[in-house]
Amino acid sequence: MRAGVDTGGTFTDFVFWDGDQLRSAKRPSTPDDPSQAILSGVAETRVLRHLVHGSTVATNALLERRGVETAFVSTAGFEDMLEIGRQNRPRLYDWSGRGREELIPRNRRFGARERTTFEGEIVLPLESDEVERIVSDVKASGAASVAVCLLHAYAAPAHEKRLGDALRAAGLHVSLSHEVLPEYREYERASTTAVNAYVSPLMRGYLQRLASNLGATTRLRVFQSNGGSMSAETAGREAVHTVLSGPAGGVRGAAAVAAAAGFDRILTFDMGGTSTDVALCDGGLGLTQESRVGGLPIRVPMLDIHTVGAGGGSIAYWDAGGALRVGPESAGADPGPACYGRGDRPTVTDANLILGRIDPGKFLDGAMELDSDRARSVLSAFAAKGGVPVERAAEGIITVANSNMERALRRITVDRGLDPREFTLVAFGGAGPMHACELADRLEIPTVLAPRDAGVLSALGMLTADVVRDFSQSVLESDPGPVFEQLESRARRELTEDGFTDIALHRSVDLRYRGQSFEITLPWNARESFGAKHEQLYGYRRDDSPIETVAVRVQAVARNDADDVVRLDAPADAKSYSTLYEPPGWSAREEPSGNTILRRSGRT
């Protein structure tokens, strides 16, 4: 038996595969200890051999600033690089805006007297007494974890290794930048390493407790932001790779289901209880090498996902000017929307219920009956404050939420020069199919695909995904050949040690015109198309300018055993955990696969 488990803000989703049939389930999430919902969901299964888990532990710790006490060690004189960042400001003309949020306070930042050039030449050795001083200062600061990011350590990591050995010997959790991100750009490397140090001890402790309760017969793996899984041990060391774990599972599942249904150009629309995640897949999964989470840059490969605070649990309110707002605050799992029986603030789910789009007796396949009277009472009080009828207020909540989600879809299409009318909208999550057609109307998207397993598609994506690990190294004009060979050797070694033998290796490179500050990542065998790709993205190309290689990347993909491969067309239980709303002007057709395809009138 295999299981995919996605921990969301409101519900924890399960998909089980016994080799012949798919079975799904949902449990209310337990925010104080996410493992309790997981253990409850798998309690009645027979022997569970594999569990792939999409975790929000690292994400929530970063967003809520609840990580461990962390220290930062840099080359002397660079102690404040995390606070200084880069000169660009997110809101250039906002004089009242807050500065960069600190992850590590000034009294836990330390500088080591050492220096290495970008060519790897040591110009100031790291002395033994300096190592001892750093260890003593870090210990005295009360830190439990430490991020070490020395200048140009990607080119010559010897000093970082010495400091790391000494700090680990002192009982500290250590993240070294040349292990987390062996690439140039000191601020991004430092930020990524600091985030990893900040959240990894929490993730490691959580996974150890979960693995212990699951038992020795269950192999636990963790889904990561790049659309593949990794071992629990690796996730405990490199938790920065899991910050978009859940949304990545949804994109992976949507791409697989859409491909099986014959759609290769899709927009994924995952509307859950807390947020909505959208992504573009144009013949393949879209990857980005850098994202921002909690206001901090994280430079690791991850699926290119855009998130907005609009979900079924998003709370509606009137702002100081009397305008209707929805989100980003969510009612979550506790207390949840008013119709769940405990909440006392109006949410998107309550609005859909009042408008008759949800059958209160069939919610979660009948496992949870909604309290319509409580939802109407809460929404009536809310509507009275705005001076509008209750149905009018409910319609307004839906309209505002849809506008927020429409902007997200435009961000990944129109803002990038792509026409959304050329794509199919794949709607999933508990609330996705309920809003998809209205969004498709706004963007003139002709077709919506609502998968059979829409309510648990993220968990299904985790269950079906391969094991994926990413390795990279800055080269800065040096010969990339030997670096590729080193990365591939490391990839084979690490995945073989993890028990996998069927390993595929994929090379890619970061390229730019000489003098540019940012790069385009292309497959190694497609590097000749750099000019065309640059023109597509930026509107021009410079064929007379030299192109330089900045970094090389290797993605290692390990296939699951043949008897573990999940068939998307396999028989499945009849449970439905999502609600489909078919507005006027749309027609729905259920396919033999169980997927529902909706088309706008007059479109084929």
C-alpha positions as CSV (number, residue, x, y, z in Angstrom):
1,M,0.0,0.0,0.0
2,R,1.2,3.5,-1.0
3,A,-0.2,6.8,0.2
4,G,0.1,10.4,-0.8
5,V,-0.7,12.9,1.9
6,D,-1.1,16.7,1.5
7,T,-1.4,18.8,4.6
8,G,-3.5,21.9,3.9
9,G,-4.6,24.8,6.0
10,T,-8.1,23.4,6.4
11,F,-8.0,19.7,5.4
12,T,-5.4,17.0,5.1
13,D,-5.9,14.9,1.9
14,F,-5.1,11.3,1.4
15,V,-4.9,9.1,-1.7
16,F,-4.1,5.4,-1.3
17,W,-3.0,2.9,-3.9
18,D,-3.1,-0.8,-3.3
19,G,-1.8,-1.8,-6.8
20,D,-5.3,-2.1,-8.3
21,Q,-7.5,0.7,-7.0
22,L,-7.3,4.3,-5.8
23,R,-9.0,5.3,-2.6
24,S,-9.2,8.8,-1.1
25,A,-10.0,10.4,2.2
26,K,-10.0,13.8,4.0
27,R,-9.4,14.7,7.6
28,P,-9.6,18.2,9.3
29,S,-6.0,19.5,9.6
30,T,-4.5,19.7,13.1
31,P,-2.4,22.9,12.9
32,D,-0.7,22.5,16.3
33,D,0.7,19.1,15.2
34,P,0.0,18.2,11.5
35,S,1.1,14.5,12.2
36,Q,-2.1,13.9,14.2
37,A,-4.3,14.3,11.1
38,I,-2.0,12.1,9.1
39,L,-1.9,9.3,11.7
40,S,-5.7,9.4,12.0
41,G,-6.0,9.1,8.2
42,V,-3.8,6.1,7.8
43,A,-4.8,4.3,11.0
44,E,-7.2,1.9,9.3
45,T,-5.0,1.0,6.3
46,R,-3.3,-2.3,6.1
47,V,0.5,-2.4,5.9
48,L,1.7,0.9,4.5
49,R,4.9,0.5,2.6
50,H,5.4,4.0,1.3
51,L,4.1,7.4,2.3
52,V,4.8,10.6,0.3
53,H,4.0,13.7,2.4
54,G,3.5,17.3,1.3
55,S,4.4,19.3,4.4
56,T,3.6,22.9,5.4
57,V,5.9,22.7,8.5
58,A,8.8,24.7,6.8
59,T,6.4,27.1,5.0
60,N,4.4,28.0,8.1
61,A,7.5,28.4,10.2
62,L,8.9,30.8,7.7
63,L,5.7,32.8,7.1
64,E,4.9,33.1,10.8
65,R,8.5,33.6,11.8
66,R,8.4,30.6,14.2
67,G,11.7,29.0,13.2
68,V,14.5,28.1,15.7
69,E,16.9,30.6,17.1
70,T,19.4,30.9,14.3
71,A,22.9,32.5,14.0
72,F,24.6,33.7,10.8
73,V,28.3,33.5,10.1
74,S,29.8,35.4,7.2
75,T,33.2,36.7,6.1
76,A,34.1,39.6,8.4
77,G,32.6,42.8,7.1
78,F,29.6,41.1,5.5
79,E,27.6,40.3,8.7
80,D,24.7,42.6,7.6
81,M,24.2,41.3,4.1
82,L,20.8,39.7,5.0
83,E,19.5,43.0,6.3
84,I,21.1,45.2,3.5
85,G,20.0,42.8,0.7
86,R,20.0,44.6,-2.7
87,Q,19.3,48.2,-3.5
88,N,15.9,47.5,-5.2
89,R,12.8,48.2,-3.1
90,P,9.5,46.3,-3.7
91,R,7.5,49.6,-3.4
92,L,9.8,52.3,-4.7
93,Y,7.6,55.3,-3.7
94,D,6.2,54.0,-0.4
95,W,8.1,56.1,2.2
96,S,6.1,54.5,5.1
97,G,6.8,50.9,4.1
98,R,8.5,48.6,6.5
99,G,12.1,47.6,5.8
100,R,13.3,44.1,5.1
101,E,12.0,41.7,7.8
102,E,14.9,40.3,9.8
103,L,15.1,36.5,10.0
104,I,18.3,36.6,12.2
105,P,18.8,39.6,14.6
106,R,22.0,41.6,14.6
107,N,23.2,40.1,17.9
108,R,23.4,36.6,16.3
109,R,25.4,37.6,13.2
110,F,29.1,37.0,13.3
111,G,32.1,37.7,11.0
112,A,35.0,35.3,10.5
113,R,38.4,36.8,9.6
114,E,39.1,35.0,6.3
115,R,38.9,35.8,2.6
116,T,38.7,33.9,-0.7
117,T,38.5,35.3,-4.2
118,F,35.9,34.4,-6.8
119,E,38.6,32.3,-8.5
120,G,39.0,30.2,-5.4
121,E,42.3,31.7,-4.2
122,I,42.7,32.0,-0.4
123,V,44.1,35.4,0.4
124,L,43.4,35.4,4.2
125,P,43.6,31.9,5.8
126,L,41.1,30.9,8.5
127,E,43.1,30.4,11.6
128,S,42.3,27.9,14.4
129,D,41.8,30.5,17.1
130,E,39.3,32.3,14.8
131,V,37.3,29.1,14.4
132,E,37.3,28.7,18.2
133,R,36.1,32.3,18.6
134,I,33.2,31.9,16.2
135,V,32.1,28.7,17.9
136,S,32.2,30.3,21.3
137,D,30.3,33.4,20.2
138,V,27.6,31.3,18.4
139,K,27.1,29.1,21.5
140,A,27.0,32.2,23.8
141,S,24.2,33.7,21.6
142,G,21.8,30.9,22.4
143,A,21.4,29.8,18.8
144,A,20.3,26.2,18.1
145,S,21.1,26.4,14.4
146,V,23.6,28.3,12.3
147,A,23.9,29.4,8.7
148,V,27.4,29.8,7.3
149,C,27.9,31.8,4.2
150,L,31.5,32.9,3.5
151,L,32.5,35.0,0.5
152,H,33.0,32.9,-2.6
153,A,32.6,29.6,-0.8
154,Y,31.0,28.2,-3.9
155,A,34.5,28.4,-5.6
156,A,36.5,27.3,-2.5
157,P,34.5,25.7,0.3
158,A,37.4,24.7,2.6
159,H,36.9,27.4,5.2
160,E,33.1,26.7,5.4
161,K,33.9,23.0,5.9
162,R,36.2,23.8,8.8
163,L,33.7,26.0,10.5
164,G,30.9,23.5,9.8
165,D,32.8,20.7,11.4
166,A,33.6,22.7,14.5
167,L,30.0,24.0,14.9
168,R,28.5,20.5,14.5
169,A,31.0,19.2,17.0
170,A,29.5,21.8,19.4
171,G,26.1,20.3,19.0
172,L,24.6,22.9,16.6
173,H,22.5,22.2,13.5
174,V,24.6,23.6,10.6
175,S,23.7,24.8,7.1
176,L,26.7,25.5,4.8
177,S,26.1,27.7,1.8
178,H,28.3,25.6,-0.5
179,E,26.1,22.6,0.3
180,V,22.7,24.4,0.1
181,L,23.4,26.6,-2.9
182,P,26.9,26.4,-4.5
183,E,26.2,29.4,-6.7
184,Y,27.4,33.0,-6.8
185,R,25.3,36.0,-5.7
186,E,26.1,36.4,-2.1
187,Y,22.8,37.8,-0.9
188,E,20.6,35.1,-2.5
189,R,23.0,32.4,-1.4
190,A,23.0,33.8,2.2
191,S,19.2,34.2,2.3
192,T,18.6,30.6,1.1
193,T,21.1,29.2,3.5
194,A,19.6,31.2,6.4
195,V,16.1,30.0,5.6
196,N,17.3,26.4,5.5
197,A,19.0,26.8,8.9
198,Y,15.9,28.5,10.3
199,V,13.4,25.8,9.4
200,S,15.4,22.6,9.0
201,P,15.6,21.6,12.8
202,L,11.8,21.9,13.0
203,M,11.3,19.8,9.9
204,R,13.8,17.2,11.1
205,G,12.1,16.9,14.5
206,Y,8.6,16.7,13.0
207,L,9.6,14.0,10.5
208,Q,11.4,12.0,13.1
209,R,8.2,12.0,15.3
210,L,6.0,11.1,12.3
211,A,8.3,8.3,11.1
212,S,8.4,6.9,14.6
213,N,4.6,6.8,14.9
214,L,4.2,5.3,11.4
215,G,6.6,2.5,12.3
216,A,9.6,0.8,10.7
217,T,7.6,-0.8,7.9
218,T,6.6,2.5,6.3
219,R,9.1,4.4,4.2
220,L,8.5,8.1,4.5
221,R,9.4,10.5,1.8
222,V,8.7,14.2,1.6
223,F,7.5,16.1,-1.5
224,Q,9.6,19.1,-2.5
225,S,9.0,22.3,-4.4
226,N,10.5,21.0,-7.7
227,G,7.7,18.5,-8.2
228,G,9.5,15.3,-6.9
229,S,10.0,13.6,-3.6
230,M,13.1,13.3,-1.4
231,S,14.0,11.1,1.6
232,A,12.9,12.2,5.1
233,E,16.5,12.4,6.1
234,T,17.4,14.7,3.3
235,A,14.3,16.9,4.0
236,G,15.4,17.2,7.6
237,R,18.7,18.7,6.4
238,E,17.5,20.7,3.4
239,A,14.0,21.8,4.4
240,V,14.3,24.9,2.2
241,H,13.4,22.6,-0.7
242,T,9.9,22.0,0.8
243,V,8.6,25.5,1.2
244,L,6.1,25.0,-1.8
245,S,5.6,21.3,-1.2
246,G,1.8,21.2,-1.3
247,P,1.2,23.4,-4.3
248,A,3.8,21.6,-6.3
249,G,2.0,18.3,-5.7
250,G,-1.1,19.9,-7.2
251,V,0.7,21.1,-10.3
252,R,2.3,17.6,-10.8
253,G,-1.1,15.9,-10.4
254,A,-2.9,18.4,-12.7
255,A,-0.2,17.9,-15.5
256,A,-0.5,14.2,-15.3
257,V,-4.3,14.1,-15.4
258,A,-4.4,16.7,-18.2
259,A,-1.9,14.8,-20.3
260,A,-3.9,11.6,-19.9
261,A,-7.0,13.5,-21.1
262,G,-5.1,14.9,-24.1
263,F,-4.4,18.5,-23.0
264,D,-0.7,19.7,-23.0
265,R,-1.2,23.4,-22.6
266,I,-2.8,24.1,-19.3
267,L,-3.3,26.6,-16.5
268,T,-3.5,24.9,-13.2
269,F,-6.0,26.4,-10.7
270,D,-5.8,25.0,-7.2
271,M,-8.3,26.6,-4.8
272,G,-8.2,25.3,-1.3
273,G,-9.3,26.5,2.1
274,T,-6.6,29.1,2.7
275,S,-5.1,30.1,-0.7
276,T,-5.2,29.7,-4.4
277,D,-2.2,28.5,-6.4
278,V,-1.9,28.9,-10.2
279,A,0.7,27.7,-12.6
280,L,1.3,27.5,-16.3
281,C,2.4,24.2,-18.0
282,D,3.1,24.7,-21.7
283,G,4.1,21.2,-22.8
284,G,5.9,20.5,-19.5
285,L,6.2,21.7,-15.9
286,G,7.5,25.3,-15.6
287,L,10.5,25.6,-13.3
288,T,12.0,28.7,-11.8
289,Q,15.4,29.0,-10.0
290,E,14.3,31.7,-7.6
291,S,11.2,32.7,-5.7
292,R,10.2,34.8,-2.7
293,V,8.5,33.3,0.3
294,G,7.7,35.3,3.4
295,G,9.5,38.3,1.7
296,L,12.8,36.4,1.4
297,P,14.5,35.2,-1.8
298,I,14.9,31.5,-2.0
299,R,17.1,30.3,-4.9
300,V,16.4,26.7,-5.3
301,P,14.7,25.0,-8.3
302,M,10.9,24.9,-7.8
303,L,7.8,24.8,-9.9
304,D,6.8,28.3,-11.0
305,I,3.7,28.8,-8.9
306,H,1.9,32.0,-8.1
307,T,-0.1,32.1,-4.9
308,V,-2.8,34.5,-3.7
309,G,-4.6,34.6,-0.4
310,A,-8.0,33.6,-1.7
311,G,-9.6,30.3,-0.7
312,G,-12.8,28.8,0.6
313,G,-11.9,30.0,4.1
314,S,-10.9,33.5,3.1
315,I,-12.6,36.0,5.4
316,A,-14.7,38.9,4.1
317,Y,-14.7,42.3,5.7
318,W,-15.5,46.0,5.1
319,D,-12.4,48.2,5.0
320,A,-12.1,51.7,6.5
321,G,-13.5,53.2,3.4
322,G,-16.5,50.8,3.3
323,A,-15.2,48.7,0.4
324,L,-15.7,45.0,0.5
325,R,-12.5,43.0,0.9
326,V,-11.8,39.2,0.9
327,G,-8.7,37.6,2.4
328,P,-5.8,37.0,2.7
329,E,-6.8,36.1,6.3
330,S,-8.4,32.7,6.5
331,A,-10.6,30.9,9.0
332,G,-8.5,27.9,8.4
333,A,-9.4,24.6,10.1
334,D,-10.1,26.1,13.4
335,P,-12.6,27.7,13.7
336,G,-13.3,27.3,10.0
337,P,-16.1,29.0,8.0
338,A,-19.3,29.8,9.9
339,C,-21.1,26.9,8.2
340,Y,-18.6,24.4,9.8
341,G,-20.4,25.2,13.1
342,R,-17.8,27.2,15.0
343,G,-16.7,30.2,12.9
344,D,-18.3,33.6,13.4
345,R,-16.9,35.6,10.4
346,P,-18.2,35.3,6.8
347,T,-16.1,33.4,4.3
348,V,-16.2,32.5,0.6
349,T,-17.5,29.0,1.5
350,D,-20.4,30.6,3.5
351,A,-21.2,32.8,0.5
352,N,-21.3,29.9,-1.9
353,L,-23.6,28.0,0.5
354,I,-26.0,30.9,0.8
355,L,-26.1,31.2,-3.0
356,G,-27.1,27.5,-3.3
357,R,-23.9,26.4,-5.0
358,I,-23.1,23.9,-2.3
359,D,-25.5,21.1,-1.1
360,P,-25.2,21.2,2.7
361,G,-26.0,17.6,3.0
362,K,-23.4,16.4,0.5
363,F,-20.3,18.4,1.5
364,L,-17.2,16.1,1.6
365,D,-19.3,13.4,0.0
366,G,-21.8,13.6,2.9
367,A,-19.2,13.1,5.6
368,M,-19.7,16.6,7.0
369,E,-23.1,18.4,7.1
370,L,-22.9,22.2,6.9
371,D,-24.8,24.5,9.2
372,S,-26.8,26.7,6.7
373,D,-28.6,28.6,9.5
374,R,-25.3,29.7,11.1
375,A,-23.9,30.8,7.8
376,R,-27.0,32.8,7.0
377,S,-26.9,34.4,10.4
378,V,-23.3,35.5,10.2
379,L,-23.7,36.7,6.6
380,S,-26.9,38.6,7.5
381,A,-25.0,40.5,10.2
382,F,-22.2,41.2,7.8
383,A,-24.6,42.4,5.1
384,A,-26.4,44.7,7.5
385,K,-23.1,46.5,8.2
386,G,-22.7,47.2,4.5
387,G,-26.4,48.1,4.0
388,V,-27.1,45.4,1.4
389,P,-29.3,42.3,1.2
390,V,-27.6,39.1,2.4
391,E,-27.6,37.5,-1.2
392,R,-26.1,40.7,-2.6
393,A,-23.3,40.5,0.0
394,A,-22.7,36.9,-0.8
395,E,-22.5,37.7,-4.5
396,G,-20.1,40.5,-3.7
397,I,-17.8,38.2,-1.7
398,I,-17.7,35.8,-4.7
399,T,-17.0,38.6,-7.1
400,V,-14.1,40.0,-5.1
401,A,-12.6,36.6,-4.5
402,N,-12.8,35.8,-8.3
403,S,-11.2,39.1,-9.1
404,N,-8.2,38.2,-6.8
405,M,-7.9,34.9,-8.6
406,E,-8.3,36.4,-12.0
407,R,-5.3,38.7,-11.4
408,A,-3.2,35.6,-10.4
409,L,-4.1,33.9,-13.7
410,R,-3.3,37.1,-15.7
411,R,0.0,37.3,-13.9
412,I,1.2,33.9,-15.4
413,T,-0.3,34.5,-18.8
414,V,-1.0,38.0,-20.1
415,D,1.8,39.6,-18.1
416,R,4.2,37.1,-19.8
417,G,2.9,37.8,-23.3
418,L,0.7,34.6,-23.4
419,D,-2.9,34.3,-24.5
420,P,-5.0,32.5,-21.9
421,R,-7.5,31.6,-24.6
422,E,-5.0,29.1,-26.0
423,F,-4.9,27.1,-22.7
424,T,-7.2,24.7,-20.8
425,L,-8.0,25.6,-17.2
426,V,-7.5,22.6,-14.9
427,A,-9.5,23.2,-11.8
428,F,-9.0,21.3,-8.5
429,G,-8.8,21.7,-4.8
430,G,-12.0,21.6,-2.7
431,A,-13.3,24.9,-4.3
432,G,-11.5,25.1,-7.6
433,P,-14.3,23.6,-9.9
434,M,-16.8,25.9,-8.2
435,H,-15.2,29.1,-9.4
436,A,-13.4,27.9,-12.5
437,C,-16.1,28.6,-15.1
438,E,-16.6,32.2,-14.0
439,L,-12.9,32.8,-14.1
440,A,-12.7,31.2,-17.6
441,D,-15.5,33.5,-18.7
442,R,-13.5,36.5,-17.5
443,L,-10.4,35.3,-19.4
444,E,-12.3,33.8,-22.4
445,I,-10.8,30.4,-21.8
446,P,-12.9,28.0,-23.8
447,T,-12.4,24.7,-21.8
448,V,-12.2,23.7,-18.2
449,L,-11.1,20.3,-17.0
450,A,-12.3,19.2,-13.5
451,P,-10.4,16.0,-12.7
452,R,-12.1,13.0,-11.1
453,D,-10.0,13.4,-8.0
454,A,-10.1,17.2,-8.0
455,G,-10.6,17.5,-4.2
456,V,-7.4,15.4,-3.4
457,L,-5.4,16.1,-6.6
458,S,-2.3,17.4,-4.7
459,A,-2.1,14.2,-2.8
460,L,-2.5,12.2,-6.0
461,G,0.3,14.2,-7.6
462,M,2.6,13.4,-4.7
463,L,1.7,9.7,-5.0
464,T,2.5,9.5,-8.7
465,A,5.6,11.7,-8.8
466,D,9.1,10.4,-9.2
467,V,12.0,11.0,-6.9
468,V,13.8,14.2,-8.0
469,R,17.0,15.8,-6.8
470,D,18.6,19.0,-8.2
471,F,22.3,19.8,-8.2
472,S,24.0,23.0,-9.4
473,Q,27.3,24.8,-9.5
474,S,28.5,28.2,-10.7
475,V,31.1,28.0,-13.4
476,L,31.5,31.6,-14.5
477,E,33.0,30.9,-17.9
478,S,35.1,27.9,-16.9
479,D,34.7,24.6,-18.9
480,P,31.3,23.2,-17.8
481,G,32.2,19.6,-18.9
482,P,34.1,18.5,-15.8
483,V,31.6,20.2,-13.5
484,F,28.7,18.3,-15.2
485,E,30.6,15.1,-14.6
486,Q,31.2,15.9,-10.9
487,L,27.5,16.7,-10.3
488,E,26.3,13.6,-12.2
489,S,28.7,11.4,-10.1
490,R,27.3,13.0,-6.9
491,A,23.7,12.5,-8.1
492,R,24.2,8.8,-8.9
493,R,25.9,8.2,-5.6
494,E,23.3,9.9,-3.4
495,L,20.3,8.3,-5.1
496,T,22.0,4.9,-5.1
497,E,22.6,5.3,-1.4
498,D,18.9,6.1,-1.1
499,G,18.0,2.8,-2.7
500,F,17.3,3.7,-6.3
501,T,18.9,2.3,-9.4
502,D,16.8,3.5,-12.4
503,I,18.2,7.0,-12.5
504,A,17.9,9.5,-15.4
505,L,20.1,12.6,-15.5
506,H,19.2,15.8,-17.2
507,R,21.6,18.6,-17.9
508,S,20.8,22.3,-18.2
509,V,22.7,25.6,-18.2
510,D,22.2,29.2,-17.1
511,L,23.1,31.5,-20.0
512,R,23.2,35.2,-20.5
513,Y,24.6,37.8,-22.9
514,R,27.9,39.1,-21.5
515,G,27.3,42.1,-19.3
516,Q,23.8,41.1,-18.2
517,S,22.9,40.5,-14.6
518,F,20.4,37.7,-14.9
519,E,20.2,34.4,-16.8
520,I,17.9,32.1,-18.7
521,T,18.0,28.4,-17.9
522,L,17.8,26.1,-20.9
523,P,18.4,22.3,-21.4
524,W,22.0,21.6,-22.3
525,N,21.0,20.3,-25.8
526,A,18.9,23.4,-26.5
527,R,21.5,26.0,-25.6
528,E,21.7,27.1,-29.2
529,S,18.1,28.4,-28.9
530,F,19.2,31.0,-26.3
531,G,18.7,34.0,-28.7
532,A,15.2,32.9,-29.7
533,K,14.2,32.3,-26.0
534,H,15.6,35.7,-25.1
535,E,13.6,37.4,-27.8
536,Q,10.4,35.5,-26.7
537,L,10.8,36.7,-23.1
538,Y,12.2,40.2,-23.6
539,G,11.3,41.2,-27.1
540,Y,14.8,41.4,-28.6
541,R,18.0,39.4,-29.2
542,R,21.7,40.4,-29.8
543,D,23.2,37.9,-32.1
544,D,26.5,39.8,-32.2
545,S,27.0,39.6,-28.4
546,P,28.9,36.8,-26.8
547,I,26.9,34.3,-24.6
548,E,28.4,33.2,-21.4
549,T,27.6,30.2,-19.2
550,V,27.0,31.2,-15.6
551,A,25.9,27.9,-13.9
552,V,25.4,24.3,-14.8
553,R,22.6,22.1,-13.4
554,V,21.8,18.4,-13.2
555,Q,18.4,17.1,-12.3
556,A,18.4,13.4,-11.2
557,V,15.1,11.5,-11.6
558,A,14.7,8.1,-10.0
559,R,11.8,6.0,-11.2
560,N,9.6,4.2,-8.8
561,D,9.5,0.4,-8.9
562,A,7.2,-1.0,-11.6
563,D,4.8,-2.5,-9.1
564,D,4.4,0.8,-7.4
565,V,3.4,2.8,-10.5
566,V,0.0,4.4,-10.0
567,R,-2.4,4.1,-12.9
568,L,-4.5,7.2,-13.3
569,D,-7.2,5.2,-15.1
570,A,-7.5,2.7,-12.3
571,P,-10.8,2.2,-10.6
572,A,-11.4,4.7,-7.8
573,D,-13.9,5.1,-4.9
574,A,-16.8,7.3,-5.7
575,K,-16.2,9.9,-3.1
576,S,-16.3,13.5,-4.3
577,Y,-14.4,16.2,-2.3
578,S,-15.0,19.1,-4.6
579,T,-18.1,21.0,-5.7
580,L,-18.7,21.7,-9.4
581,Y,-20.6,24.8,-10.4
582,E,-21.9,25.1,-13.9
583,P,-23.0,28.7,-14.6
584,P,-25.2,29.7,-17.6
585,G,-23.4,29.5,-20.9
586,W,-21.4,26.4,-20.0
587,S,-22.1,22.7,-20.7
588,A,-20.5,19.8,-18.8
589,R,-19.7,16.3,-20.0
590,E,-18.4,13.5,-17.8
591,E,-15.8,11.4,-19.6
592,P,-15.4,7.6,-19.1
593,S,-12.3,8.4,-17.0
594,G,-14.5,10.2,-14.5
595,N,-13.0,13.6,-15.4
596,T,-15.5,16.4,-16.3
597,I,-14.9,18.6,-19.3
598,L,-16.8,21.9,-19.4
599,R,-17.0,24.1,-22.5
600,R,-18.3,27.6,-23.1
601,S,-21.3,27.7,-25.4
602,G,-20.4,27.9,-29.0
603,R,-16.9,26.5,-28.4
604,T,-15.7,22.9,-29.3
